[in-house]
Amino acid sequence: MTSEEQDRVLHDKLTRDEALSNQEQAELEQWYARLDRDEGAVLARTVASPKLAELEAQMAQATPQRPSVTQRQLSQ
């Protein structure tokens, strides 16, 4: 079993409310810290897409119009 698999087993045990030894708890906390670090590195490299900004602007413009369109359809 790889270290990653062992960490997943420990996580599973914890989520099932099974007791962990002090050593297992320490290993699990180290794994969580590594996951957080890795995720932080990925997020730091992520650059917002210009297309995403364009879509967000379109949604912001369309959102105020939606209630009036819905109200018109209900009154017909």
mmJSON file of the N, C-alpha and C atoms, coordinates in Angstrom:
{"data_MODEL":{"atom_site":{
"group_PDB":["ATOM","ATOM","ATOM","ATOM","ATOM","ATOM","ATOM","ATOM","ATOM","ATOM","ATOM","ATOM","ATOM","ATOM","ATOM","ATOM","ATOM","ATOM","ATOM","ATOM","ATOM","ATOM","ATOM","ATOM","ATOM","ATOM","ATOM","ATOM","ATOM","ATOM","ATOM","ATOM","ATOM","ATOM","ATOM","ATOM","ATOM","ATOM","ATOM","ATOM","ATOM","ATOM","ATOM","ATOM","ATOM","ATOM","ATOM","ATOM","ATOM","ATOM","ATOM","ATOM","ATOM","ATOM","ATOM","ATOM","ATOM","ATOM","ATOM","ATOM","ATOM","ATOM","ATOM","ATOM","ATOM","ATOM","ATOM","ATOM","ATOM","ATOM","ATOM","ATOM","ATOM","ATOM","ATOM","ATOM","ATOM","ATOM","ATOM","ATOM","ATOM","ATOM","ATOM","ATOM","ATOM","ATOM","ATOM","ATOM","ATOM","ATOM","ATOM","ATOM","ATOM","ATOM","ATOM","ATOM","ATOM","ATOM","ATOM","ATOM","ATOM","ATOM","ATOM","ATOM","ATOM","ATOM","ATOM","ATOM","ATOM","ATOM","ATOM","ATOM","ATOM","ATOM","ATOM","ATOM","ATOM","ATOM","ATOM","ATOM","ATOM","ATOM","ATOM","ATOM","ATOM","ATOM","ATOM","ATOM","ATOM","ATOM","ATOM","ATOM","ATOM","ATOM","ATOM","ATOM","ATOM","ATOM","ATOM","ATOM","ATOM","ATOM","ATOM","ATOM","ATOM","ATOM","ATOM","ATOM","ATOM","ATOM","ATOM","ATOM","ATOM","ATOM","ATOM","ATOM","ATOM","ATOM","ATOM","ATOM","ATOM","ATOM","ATOM","ATOM","ATOM","ATOM","ATOM","ATOM","ATOM","ATOM","ATOM","ATOM","ATOM","ATOM","ATOM","ATOM","ATOM","ATOM","ATOM","ATOM","ATOM","ATOM","ATOM","ATOM","ATOM","ATOM","ATOM","ATOM","ATOM","ATOM","ATOM","ATOM","ATOM","ATOM","ATOM","ATOM","ATOM","ATOM","ATOM","ATOM","ATOM","ATOM","ATOM","ATOM","ATOM","ATOM","ATOM","ATOM","ATOM","ATOM","ATOM","ATOM","ATOM","ATOM","ATOM","ATOM","ATOM","ATOM","ATOM","ATOM","ATOM","ATOM","ATOM","ATOM","ATOM","ATOM","ATOM","ATOM"],
"id":[1,2,3,4,5,6,7,8,9,10,11,12,13,14,15,16,17,18,19,20,21,22,23,24,25,26,27,28,29,30,31,32,33,34,35,36,37,38,39,40,41,42,43,44,45,46,47,48,49,50,51,52,53,54,55,56,57,58,59,60,61,62,63,64,65,66,67,68,69,70,71,72,73,74,75,76,77,78,79,80,81,82,83,84,85,86,87,88,89,90,91,92,93,94,95,96,97,98,99,100,101,102,103,104,105,106,107,108,109,110,111,112,113,114,115,116,117,118,119,120,121,122,123,124,125,126,127,128,129,130,131,132,133,134,135,136,137,138,139,140,141,142,143,144,145,146,147,148,149,150,151,152,153,154,155,156,157,158,159,160,161,162,163,164,165,166,167,168,169,170,171,172,173,174,175,176,177,178,179,180,181,182,183,184,185,186,187,188,189,190,191,192,193,194,195,196,197,198,199,200,201,202,203,204,205,206,207,208,209,210,211,212,213,214,215,216,217,218,219,220,221,222,223,224,225,226,227,228],
"type_symbol":["N","C","C","N","C","C","N","C","C","N","C","C","N","C","C","N","C","C","N","C","C","N","C","C","N","C","C","N","C","C","N","C","C","N","C","C","N","C","C","N","C","C","N","C","C","N","C","C","N","C","C","N","C","C","N","C","C","N","C","C","N","C","C","N","C","C","N","C","C","N","C","C","N","C","C","N","C","C","N","C","C","N","C","C","N","C","C","N","C","C","N","C","C","N","C","C","N","C","C","N","C","C","N","C","C","N","C","C","N","C","C","N","C","C","N","C","C","N","C","C","N","C","C","N","C","C","N","C","C","N","C","C","N","C","C","N","C","C","N","C","C","N","C","C","N","C","C","N","C","C","N","C","C","N","C","C","N","C","C","N","C","C","N","C","C","N","C","C","N","C","C","N","C","C","N","C","C","N","C","C","N","C","C","N","C","C","N","C","C","N","C","C","N","C","C","N","C","C","N","C","C","N","C","C","N","C","C","N","C","C","N","C","C","N","C","C","N","C","C","N","C","C","N","C","C","N","C","C"],
"label_atom_id":["N","CA","C","N","CA","C","N","CA","C","N","CA","C","N","CA","C","N","CA","C","N","CA","C","N","CA","C","N","CA","C","N","CA","C","N","CA","C","N","CA","C","N","CA","C","N","CA","C","N","CA","C","N","CA","C","N","CA","C","N","CA","C","N","CA","C","N","CA","C","N","CA","C","N","CA","C","N","CA","C","N","CA","C","N","CA","C","N","CA","C","N","CA","C","N","CA","C","N","CA","C","N","CA","C","N","CA","C","N","CA","C","N","CA","C","N","CA","C","N","CA","C","N","CA","C","N","CA","C","N","CA","C","N","CA","C","N","CA","C","N","CA","C","N","CA","C","N","CA","C","N","CA","C","N","CA","C","N","CA","C","N","CA","C","N","CA","C","N","CA","C","N","CA","C","N","CA","C","N","CA","C","N","CA","C","N","CA","C","N","CA","C","N","CA","C","N","CA","C","N","CA","C","N","CA","C","N","CA","C","N","CA","C","N","CA","C","N","CA","C","N","CA","C","N","CA","C","N","CA","C","N","CA","C","N","CA","C","N","CA","C","N","CA","C","N","CA","C","N","CA","C","N","CA","C","N","CA","C","N","CA","C","N","CA","C"],
"label_alt_id":[null,null,null,null,null,null,null,null,null,null,null,null,null,null,null,null,null,null,null,null,null,null,null,null,null,null,null,null,null,null,null,null,null,null,null,null,null,null,null,null,null,null,null,null,null,null,null,null,null,null,null,null,null,null,null,null,null,null,null,null,null,null,null,null,null,null,null,null,null,null,null,null,null,null,null,null,null,null,null,null,null,null,null,null,null,null,null,null,null,null,null,null,null,null,null,null,null,null,null,null,null,null,null,null,null,null,null,null,null,null,null,null,null,null,null,null,null,null,null,null,null,null,null,null,null,null,null,null,null,null,null,null,null,null,null,null,null,null,null,null,null,null,null,null,null,null,null,null,null,null,null,null,null,null,null,null,null,null,null,null,null,null,null,null,null,null,null,null,null,null,null,null,null,null,null,null,null,null,null,null,null,null,null,null,null,null,null,null,null,null,null,null,null,null,null,null,null,null,null,null,null,null,null,null,null,null,null,null,null,null,null,null,null,null,null,null,null,null,null,null,null,null,null,null,null,null,null,null],
"label_comp_id":["MET","MET","MET","THR","THR","THR","SER","SER","SER","GLU","GLU","GLU","GLU","GLU","GLU","GLN","GLN","GLN","ASP","ASP","ASP","ARG","ARG","ARG","VAL","VAL","VAL","LEU","LEU","LEU","HIS","HIS","HIS","ASP","ASP","ASP","LYS","LYS","LYS","LEU","LEU","LEU","THR","THR","THR","ARG","ARG","ARG","ASP","ASP","ASP","GLU","GLU","GLU","ALA","ALA","ALA","LEU","LEU","LEU","SER","SER","SER","ASN","ASN","ASN","GLN","GLN","GLN","GLU","GLU","GLU","GLN","GLN","GLN","ALA","ALA","ALA","GLU","GLU","GLU","LEU","LEU","LEU","GLU","GLU","GLU","GLN","GLN","GLN","TRP","TRP","TRP","TYR","TYR","TYR","ALA","ALA","ALA","ARG","ARG","ARG","LEU","LEU","LEU","ASP","ASP","ASP","ARG","ARG","ARG","ASP","ASP","ASP","GLU","GLU","GLU","GLY","GLY","GLY","ALA","ALA","ALA","VAL","VAL","VAL","LEU","LEU","LEU","ALA","ALA","ALA","ARG","ARG","ARG","THR","THR","THR","VAL","VAL","VAL","ALA","ALA","ALA","SER","SER","SER","PRO","PRO","PRO","LYS","LYS","LYS","LEU","LEU","LEU","ALA","ALA","ALA","GLU","GLU","GLU","LEU","LEU","LEU","GLU","GLU","GLU","ALA","ALA","ALA","GLN","GLN","GLN","MET","MET","MET","ALA","ALA","ALA","GLN","GLN","GLN","ALA","ALA","ALA","THR","THR","THR","PRO","PRO","PRO","GLN","GLN","GLN","ARG","ARG","ARG","PRO","PRO","PRO","SER","SER","SER","VAL","VAL","VAL","THR","THR","THR","GLN","GLN","GLN","ARG","ARG","ARG","GLN","GLN","GLN","LEU","LEU","LEU","SER","SER","SER","GLN","GLN","GLN"],
"label_asym_id":["A","A","A","A","A","A","A","A","A","A","A","A","A","A","A","A","A","A","A","A","A","A","A","A","A","A","A","A","A","A","A","A","A","A","A","A","A","A","A","A","A","A","A","A","A","A","A","A","A","A","A","A","A","A","A","A","A","A","A","A","A","A","A","A","A","A","A","A","A","A","A","A","A","A","A","A","A","A","A","A","A","A","A","A","A","A","A","A","A","A","A","A","A","A","A","A","A","A","A","A","A","A","A","A","A","A","A","A","A","A","A","A","A","A","A","A","A","A","A","A","A","A","A","A","A","A","A","A","A","A","A","A","A","A","A","A","A","A","A","A","A","A","A","A","A","A","A","A","A","A","A","A","A","A","A","A","A","A","A","A","A","A","A","A","A","A","A","A","A","A","A","A","A","A","A","A","A","A","A","A","A","A","A","A","A","A","A","A","A","A","A","A","A","A","A","A","A","A","A","A","A","A","A","A","A","A","A","A","A","A","A","A","A","A","A","A","A","A","A","A","A","A","A","A","A","A","A","A"],
"label_entity_id":["1","1","1","1","1","1","1","1","1","1","1","1","1","1","1","1","1","1","1","1","1","1","1","1","1","1","1","1","1","1","1","1","1","1","1","1","1","1","1","1","1","1","1","1","1","1","1","1","1","1","1","1","1","1","1","1","1","1","1","1","1","1","1","1","1","1","1","1","1","1","1","1","1","1","1","1","1","1","1","1","1","1","1","1","1","1","1","1","1","1","1","1","1","1","1","1","1","1","1","1","1","1","1","1","1","1","1","1","1","1","1","1","1","1","1","1","1","1","1","1","1","1","1","1","1","1","1","1","1","1","1","1","1","1","1","1","1","1","1","1","1","1","1","1","1","1","1","1","1","1","1","1","1","1","1","1","1","1","1","1","1","1","1","1","1","1","1","1","1","1","1","1","1","1","1","1","1","1","1","1","1","1","1","1","1","1","1","1","1","1","1","1","1","1","1","1","1","1","1","1","1","1","1","1","1","1","1","1","1","1","1","1","1","1","1","1","1","1","1","1","1","1","1","1","1","1","1","1"],
"label_seq_id":[1,1,1,2,2,2,3,3,3,4,4,4,5,5,5,6,6,6,7,7,7,8,8,8,9,9,9,10,10,10,11,11,11,12,12,12,13,13,13,14,14,14,15,15,15,16,16,16,17,17,17,18,18,18,19,19,19,20,20,20,21,21,21,22,22,22,23,23,23,24,24,24,25,25,25,26,26,26,27,27,27,28,28,28,29,29,29,30,30,30,31,31,31,32,32,32,33,33,33,34,34,34,35,35,35,36,36,36,37,37,37,38,38,38,39,39,39,40,40,40,41,41,41,42,42,42,43,43,43,44,44,44,45,45,45,46,46,46,47,47,47,48,48,48,49,49,49,50,50,50,51,51,51,52,52,52,53,53,53,54,54,54,55,55,55,56,56,56,57,57,57,58,58,58,59,59,59,60,60,60,61,61,61,62,62,62,63,63,63,64,64,64,65,65,65,66,66,66,67,67,67,68,68,68,69,69,69,70,70,70,71,71,71,72,72,72,73,73,73,74,74,74,75,75,75,76,76,76],
"pdbx_PDB_ins_code":[null,null,null,null,null,null,null,null,null,null,null,null,null,null,null,null,null,null,null,null,null,null,null,null,null,null,null,null,null,null,null,null,null,null,null,null,null,null,null,null,null,null,null,null,null,null,null,null,null,null,null,null,null,null,null,null,null,null,null,null,null,null,null,null,null,null,null,null,null,null,null,null,null,null,null,null,null,null,null,null,null,null,null,null,null,null,null,null,null,null,null,null,null,null,null,null,null,null,null,null,null,null,null,null,null,null,null,null,null,null,null,null,null,null,null,null,null,null,null,null,null,null,null,null,null,null,null,null,null,null,null,null,null,null,null,null,null,null,null,null,null,null,null,null,null,null,null,null,null,null,null,null,null,null,null,null,null,null,null,null,null,null,null,null,null,null,null,null,null,null,null,null,null,null,null,null,null,null,null,null,null,null,null,null,null,null,null,null,null,null,null,null,null,null,null,null,null,null,null,null,null,null,null,null,null,null,null,null,null,null,null,null,null,null,null,null,null,null,null,null,null,null,null,null,null,null,null,null],
"Cartn_x":[0.852,0.0,0.903,0.588,1.383,1.055,1.901,1.677,0.344,0.066,-1.197,-2.393,-2.297,-3.385,-3.534,-2.405,-2.455,-3.111,-2.766,-3.367,-4.867,-5.279,-6.719,-7.449,-6.789,-7.366,-7.522,-6.507,-6.597,-7.711,-7.828,-8.901,-10.259,-10.387,-11.632,-11.96,-10.948,-11.159,-11.659,-11.027,-11.415,-12.853,-13.222,-14.583,-15.635,-15.204,-16.129,-16.084,-15.435,-15.348,-14.576,-13.643,-12.791,-11.602,-11.128,-10.008,-8.707,-7.912,-6.587,-5.544,-4.433,-3.327,-2.729,-1.904,-1.241,-0.412,0.277,1.099,0.221,-0.9,-1.808,-2.372,-2.726,-3.257,-2.211,-0.969,0.115,0.329,0.295,0.453,-0.68,-1.888,-3.054,-2.964,-2.547,-2.398,-1.326,-0.252,0.79,0.241,-0.573,-1.179,-2.102,-2.95,-3.84,-3.027,-1.927,-1.079,-0.485,-0.049,0.484,-0.588,-1.793,-2.895,-3.193,-3.237,-3.49,-2.401,-1.144,-0.021,-0.117,-0.398,-0.512,-1.661,-2.782,-3.936,-3.626,-2.965,-2.589,-1.671,-0.748,0.17,-0.587,-1.538,-2.336,-3.157,-3.786,-4.615,-3.786,-2.574,-1.704,-1.304,-1.218,-0.847,-2.037,-3.229,-4.424,-4.626,-4.775,-5.004,-6.442,-7.132,-8.516,-8.575,-9.461,-9.64,-10.349,-9.889,-10.618,-12.05,-12.223,-13.565,-14.453,-13.898,-14.664,-15.113,-14.233,-14.594,-15.702,-15.612,-16.647,-17.997,-17.984,-19.223,-19.824,-18.966,-19.46,-20.109,-19.529,-20.111,-21.468,-21.574,-22.849,-23.906,-23.524,-24.465,-24.926,-24.004,-24.361,-25.361,-25.222,-26.162,-27.512,-27.514,-28.753,-29.564,-28.907,-29.599,-30.693,-30.48,-31.568,-32.768,-32.554,-33.641,-34.524,-34.007,-34.72,-36.032,-36.126,-37.418,-38.508,-38.174,-39.214,-39.697,-38.817,-39.224,-40.124,-39.77,-40.577,-41.947,-41.982,-43.25,-44.151,-43.58,-44.38,-44.979,-44.204,-44.696,-45.812,-45.728,-46.763,-48.053,-47.963,-49.154,-49.885,-49.309,-49.961,-50.992],
"Cartn_y":[-1.17,0.0,1.24,2.191,3.413,4.338,5.319,6.301,7.025,7.347,8.025,7.148,5.872,4.947,4.828,4.768,4.688,5.935,7.086,8.34,8.353,7.837,7.766,6.82,5.721,4.783,5.468,6.215,6.945,7.974,8.673,9.658,8.963,7.826,7.068,6.645,6.154,5.759,6.941,8.091,9.271,9.685,9.643,10.06,9.073,7.854,6.84,6.818,7.818,7.965,6.838,6.227,5.203,5.887,5.291,5.877,5.74,6.796,6.789,6.88,6.21,6.344,7.732,8.129,9.428,9.512,8.41,8.36,8.511,7.791,7.886,9.297,9.905,11.267,12.238,12.075,12.94,12.757,11.511,11.239,11.865,11.739,12.307,13.83,14.461,15.921,16.368,15.586,15.906,15.788,14.762,14.577,15.746,16.138,17.287,18.542,18.748,19.925,19.887,18.685,18.553,18.856,18.337,18.603,20.1,20.744,22.194,22.962,22.575,23.23,23.044,21.808,21.525,22.305,22.339,23.072,24.567,25.096,26.502,26.842,25.941,26.167,26.184,25.291,25.254,26.529,26.928,28.134,29.383,29.415,30.576,30.693,29.556,29.564,29.837,29.682,29.83,31.302,31.563,32.918,32.99,34.041,34.196,34.328,33.601,33.615,34.892,35.53,36.7,36.326,35.119,34.649,34.583,34.145,34.078,35.471,36.444,37.819,38.332,37.998,38.413,37.769,36.491,35.804,36.361,36.671,37.256,38.611,39.408,40.714,40.536,39.559,39.296,38.851,38.02,37.57,38.737,39.62,40.776,41.669,41.797,42.604,41.909,40.605,39.864,39.655,39.585,39.272,40.271,41.579,42.496,42.381,41.919,41.805,40.587,39.589,38.329,38.475,39.189,39.272,39.906,40.933,41.57,40.637,39.85,38.894,37.842,37.359,36.343,36.911,38.128,38.737,38.925,39.314,39.46,38.127,37.06,35.75,35.273,35.595,35.181,35.971,37.22,38.051,37.781,37.007,36.724,35.652],
"Cartn_z":[0.0,0.0,0.0,-0.884,-0.953,0.217,0.404,1.463,1.253,-0.007,-0.33,0.053,-0.255,0.094,1.607,2.309,3.769,4.352,3.788,4.263,4.018,2.885,2.589,3.554,3.894,4.863,6.221,6.643,7.916,7.876,6.761,6.617,6.715,6.052,6.095,7.528,8.244,9.639,10.472,10.27,11.04,10.731,9.455,9.083,9.574,9.879,10.425,11.957,12.522,13.982,14.652,13.892,14.478,15.145,16.216,16.962,16.174,16.21,15.598,16.705,16.493,17.446,17.287,18.219,18.116,16.842,16.507,15.299,14.045,14.014,12.864,12.726,13.851,13.833,13.289,13.703,13.225,11.717,11.252,9.82,9.02,9.546,8.856,8.793,9.862,9.867,8.881,8.763,7.777,6.356,6.123,4.804,4.469,5.436,5.217,4.9,5.612,5.378,3.971,3.526,2.159,1.126,1.335,0.402,0.331,1.494,1.527,0.792,0.998,0.314,-1.199,-1.611,-3.048,-3.679,-2.989,-3.507,-3.583,-2.577,-2.579,-3.739,-4.047,-5.166,-6.489,-6.639,-7.874,-8.0,-6.913,-6.961,-7.228,-6.72,-6.939,-8.405,-9.094,-10.514,-11.426,-10.917,-11.735,-12.083,-13.359,-13.838,-14.334,-13.948,-14.383,-15.899,-16.473,-17.917,-18.348,-19.432,-19.937,-20.325,-20.819,-21.189,-19.956,-18.828,-17.594,-17.172,-17.25,-16.895,-17.802,-19.076,-20.037,-19.696,-19.372,-19.007,-17.717,-16.755,-15.504,-15.76,-16.646,-16.98,-17.655,-18.543,-19.216,-18.213,-17.248,-16.219,-15.354,-15.023,-14.2,-14.923,-16.236,-17.012,-17.136,-17.285,-17.511,-16.237,-15.095,-13.849,-13.492,-13.58,-13.234,-14.183,-15.395,-16.36,-16.084,-15.463,-15.282,-14.529,-13.414,-12.722,-13.588,-14.364,-15.171,-16.275,-16.854,-17.878,-17.262,-16.089,-15.405,-15.054,-14.56,-14.188,-15.398,-16.55,-17.751,-18.179,-18.098,-18.513,-17.585,-16.317,-15.366,-15.574,-16.007,-16.159,-17.463,-18.359,-19.645,-19.546],
"occupancy":[1.0,1.0,1.0,1.0,1.0,1.0,1.0,1.0,1.0,1.0,1.0,1.0,1.0,1.0,1.0,1.0,1.0,1.0,1.0,1.0,1.0,1.0,1.0,1.0,1.0,1.0,1.0,1.0,1.0,1.0,1.0,1.0,1.0,1.0,1.0,1.0,1.0,1.0,1.0,1.0,1.0,1.0,1.0,1.0,1.0,1.0,1.0,1.0,1.0,1.0,1.0,1.0,1.0,1.0,1.0,1.0,1.0,1.0,1.0,1.0,1.0,1.0,1.0,1.0,1.0,1.0,1.0,1.0,1.0,1.0,1.0,1.0,1.0,1.0,1.0,1.0,1.0,1.0,1.0,1.0,1.0,1.0,1.0,1.0,1.0,1.0,1.0,1.0,1.0,1.0,1.0,1.0,1.0,1.0,1.0,1.0,1.0,1.0,1.0,1.0,1.0,1.0,1.0,1.0,1.0,1.0,1.0,1.0,1.0,1.0,1.0,1.0,1.0,1.0,1.0,1.0,1.0,1.0,1.0,1.0,1.0,1.0,1.0,1.0,1.0,1.0,1.0,1.0,1.0,1.0,1.0,1.0,1.0,1.0,1.0,1.0,1.0,1.0,1.0,1.0,1.0,1.0,1.0,1.0,1.0,1.0,1.0,1.0,1.0,1.0,1.0,1.0,1.0,1.0,1.0,1.0,1.0,1.0,1.0,1.0,1.0,1.0,1.0,1.0,1.0,1.0,1.0,1.0,1.0,1.0,1.0,1.0,1.0,1.0,1.0,1.0,1.0,1.0,1.0,1.0,1.0,1.0,1.0,1.0,1.0,1.0,1.0,1.0,1.0,1.0,1.0,1.0,1.0,1.0,1.0,1.0,1.0,1.0,1.0,1.0,1.0,1.0,1.0,1.0,1.0,1.0,1.0,1.0,1.0,1.0,1.0,1.0,1.0,1.0,1.0,1.0,1.0,1.0,1.0,1.0,1.0,1.0,1.0,1.0,1.0,1.0,1.0,1.0],
"B_iso_or_equiv":[0.0,0.0,0.0,0.0,0.0,0.0,0.0,0.0,0.0,0.0,0.0,0.0,0.0,0.0,0.0,0.0,0.0,0.0,0.0,0.0,0.0,0.0,0.0,0.0,0.0,0.0,0.0,0.0,0.0,0.0,0.0,0.0,0.0,0.0,0.0,0.0,0.0,0.0,0.0,0.0,0.0,0.0,0.0,0.0,0.0,0.0,0.0,0.0,0.0,0.0,0.0,0.0,0.0,0.0,0.0,0.0,0.0,0.0,0.0,0.0,0.0,0.0,0.0,0.0,0.0,0.0,0.0,0.0,0.0,0.0,0.0,0.0,0.0,0.0,0.0,0.0,0.0,0.0,0.0,0.0,0.0,0.0,0.0,0.0,0.0,0.0,0.0,0.0,0.0,0.0,0.0,0.0,0.0,0.0,0.0,0.0,0.0,0.0,0.0,0.0,0.0,0.0,0.0,0.0,0.0,0.0,0.0,0.0,0.0,0.0,0.0,0.0,0.0,0.0,0.0,0.0,0.0,0.0,0.0,0.0,0.0,0.0,0.0,0.0,0.0,0.0,0.0,0.0,0.0,0.0,0.0,0.0,0.0,0.0,0.0,0.0,0.0,0.0,0.0,0.0,0.0,0.0,0.0,0.0,0.0,0.0,0.0,0.0,0.0,0.0,0.0,0.0,0.0,0.0,0.0,0.0,0.0,0.0,0.0,0.0,0.0,0.0,0.0,0.0,0.0,0.0,0.0,0.0,0.0,0.0,0.0,0.0,0.0,0.0,0.0,0.0,0.0,0.0,0.0,0.0,0.0,0.0,0.0,0.0,0.0,0.0,0.0,0.0,0.0,0.0,0.0,0.0,0.0,0.0,0.0,0.0,0.0,0.0,0.0,0.0,0.0,0.0,0.0,0.0,0.0,0.0,0.0,0.0,0.0,0.0,0.0,0.0,0.0,0.0,0.0,0.0,0.0,0.0,0.0,0.0,0.0,0.0,0.0,0.0,0.0,0.0,0.0,0.0],
"pdbx_formal_charge":[null,null,null,null,null,null,null,null,null,null,null,null,null,null,null,null,null,null,null,null,null,null,null,null,null,null,null,null,null,null,null,null,null,null,null,null,null,null,null,null,null,null,null,null,null,null,null,null,null,null,null,null,null,null,null,null,null,null,null,null,null,null,null,null,null,null,null,null,null,null,null,null,null,null,null,null,null,null,null,null,null,null,null,null,null,null,null,null,null,null,null,null,null,null,null,null,null,null,null,null,null,null,null,null,null,null,null,null,null,null,null,null,null,null,null,null,null,null,null,null,null,null,null,null,null,null,null,null,null,null,null,null,null,null,null,null,null,null,null,null,null,null,null,null,null,null,null,null,null,null,null,null,null,null,null,null,null,null,null,null,null,null,null,null,null,null,null,null,null,null,null,null,null,null,null,null,null,null,null,null,null,null,null,null,null,null,null,null,null,null,null,null,null,null,null,null,null,null,null,null,null,null,null,null,null,null,null,null,null,null,null,null,null,null,null,null,null,null,null,null,null,null,null,null,null,null,null,null],
"auth_seq_id":[1,1,1,2,2,2,3,3,3,4,4,4,5,5,5,6,6,6,7,7,7,8,8,8,9,9,9,10,10,10,11,11,11,12,12,12,13,13,13,14,14,14,15,15,15,16,16,16,17,17,17,18,18,18,19,19,19,20,20,20,21,21,21,22,22,22,23,23,23,24,24,24,25,25,25,26,26,26,27,27,27,28,28,28,29,29,29,30,30,30,31,31,31,32,32,32,33,33,33,34,34,34,35,35,35,36,36,36,37,37,37,38,38,38,39,39,39,40,40,40,41,41,41,42,42,42,43,43,43,44,44,44,45,45,45,46,46,46,47,47,47,48,48,48,49,49,49,50,50,50,51,51,51,52,52,52,53,53,53,54,54,54,55,55,55,56,56,56,57,57,57,58,58,58,59,59,59,60,60,60,61,61,61,62,62,62,63,63,63,64,64,64,65,65,65,66,66,66,67,67,67,68,68,68,69,69,69,70,70,70,71,71,71,72,72,72,73,73,73,74,74,74,75,75,75,76,76,76],
"auth_comp_id":["MET","MET","MET","THR","THR","THR","SER","SER","SER","GLU","GLU","GLU","GLU","GLU","GLU","GLN","GLN","GLN","ASP","ASP","ASP","ARG","ARG","ARG","VAL","VAL","VAL","LEU","LEU","LEU","HIS","HIS","HIS","ASP","ASP","ASP","LYS","LYS","LYS","LEU","LEU","LEU","THR","THR","THR","ARG","ARG","ARG","ASP","ASP","ASP","GLU","GLU","GLU","ALA","ALA","ALA","LEU","LEU","LEU","SER","SER","SER","ASN","ASN","ASN","GLN","GLN","GLN","GLU","GLU","GLU","GLN","GLN","GLN","ALA","ALA","ALA","GLU","GLU","GLU","LEU","LEU","LEU","GLU","GLU","GLU","GLN","GLN","GLN","TRP","TRP","TRP","TYR","TYR","TYR","ALA","ALA","ALA","ARG","ARG","ARG","LEU","LEU","LEU","ASP","ASP","ASP","ARG","ARG","ARG","ASP","ASP","ASP","GLU","GLU","GLU","GLY","GLY","GLY","ALA","ALA","ALA","VAL","VAL","VAL","LEU","LEU","LEU","ALA","ALA","ALA","ARG","ARG","ARG","THR","THR","THR","VAL","VAL","VAL","ALA","ALA","ALA","SER","SER","SER","PRO","PRO","PRO","LYS","LYS","LYS","LEU","LEU","LEU","ALA","ALA","ALA","GLU","GLU","GLU","LEU","LEU","LEU","GLU","GLU","GLU","ALA","ALA","ALA","GLN","GLN","GLN","MET","MET","MET","ALA","ALA","ALA","GLN","GLN","GLN","ALA","ALA","ALA","THR","THR","THR","PRO","PRO","PRO","GLN","GLN","GLN","ARG","ARG","ARG","PRO","PRO","PRO","SER","SER","SER","VAL","VAL","VAL","THR","THR","THR","GLN","GLN","GLN","ARG","ARG","ARG","GLN","GLN","GLN","LEU","LEU","LEU","SER","SER","SER","GLN","GLN","GLN"],
"auth_asym_id":["A","A","A","A","A","A","A","A","A","A","A","A","A","A","A","A","A","A","A","A","A","A","A","A","A","A","A","A","A","A","A","A","A","A","A","A","A","A","A","A","A","A","A","A","A","A","A","A","A","A","A","A","A","A","A","A","A","A","A","A","A","A","A","A","A","A","A","A","A","A","A","A","A","A","A","A","A","A","A","A","A","A","A","A","A","A","A","A","A","A","A","A","A","A","A","A","A","A","A","A","A","A","A","A","A","A","A","A","A","A","A","A","A","A","A","A","A","A","A","A","A","A","A","A","A","A","A","A","A","A","A","A","A","A","A","A","A","A","A","A","A","A","A","A","A","A","A","A","A","A","A","A","A","A","A","A","A","A","A","A","A","A","A","A","A","A","A","A","A","A","A","A","A","A","A","A","A","A","A","A","A","A","A","A","A","A","A","A","A","A","A","A","A","A","A","A","A","A","A","A","A","A","A","A","A","A","A","A","A","A","A","A","A","A","A","A","A","A","A","A","A","A","A","A","A","A","A","A"],
"auth_atom_id":["N","CA","C","N","CA","C","N","CA","C","N","CA","C","N","CA","C","N","CA","C","N","CA","C","N","CA","C","N","CA","C","N","CA","C","N","CA","C","N","CA","C","N","CA","C","N","CA","C","N","CA","C","N","CA","C","N","CA","C","N","CA","C","N","CA","C","N","CA","C","N","CA","C","N","CA","C","N","CA","C","N","CA","C","N","CA","C","N","CA","C","N","CA","C","N","CA","C","N","CA","C","N","CA","C","N","CA","C","N","CA","C","N","CA","C","N","CA","C","N","CA","C","N","CA","C","N","CA","C","N","CA","C","N","CA","C","N","CA","C","N","CA","C","N","CA","C","N","CA","C","N","CA","C","N","CA","C","N","CA","C","N","CA","C","N","CA","C","N","CA","C","N","CA","C","N","CA","C","N","CA","C","N","CA","C","N","CA","C","N","CA","C","N","CA","C","N","CA","C","N","CA","C","N","CA","C","N","CA","C","N","CA","C","N","CA","C","N","CA","C","N","CA","C","N","CA","C","N","CA","C","N","CA","C","N","CA","C","N","CA","C","N","CA","C","N","CA","C","N","CA","C","N","CA","C","N","CA","C","N","CA","C","N","CA","C"],
"pdbx_PDB_model_num":[1,1,1,1,1,1,1,1,1,1,1,1,1,1,1,1,1,1,1,1,1,1,1,1,1,1,1,1,1,1,1,1,1,1,1,1,1,1,1,1,1,1,1,1,1,1,1,1,1,1,1,1,1,1,1,1,1,1,1,1,1,1,1,1,1,1,1,1,1,1,1,1,1,1,1,1,1,1,1,1,1,1,1,1,1,1,1,1,1,1,1,1,1,1,1,1,1,1,1,1,1,1,1,1,1,1,1,1,1,1,1,1,1,1,1,1,1,1,1,1,1,1,1,1,1,1,1,1,1,1,1,1,1,1,1,1,1,1,1,1,1,1,1,1,1,1,1,1,1,1,1,1,1,1,1,1,1,1,1,1,1,1,1,1,1,1,1,1,1,1,1,1,1,1,1,1,1,1,1,1,1,1,1,1,1,1,1,1,1,1,1,1,1,1,1,1,1,1,1,1,1,1,1,1,1,1,1,1,1,1,1,1,1,1,1,1,1,1,1,1,1,1,1,1,1,1,1,1]
}}}
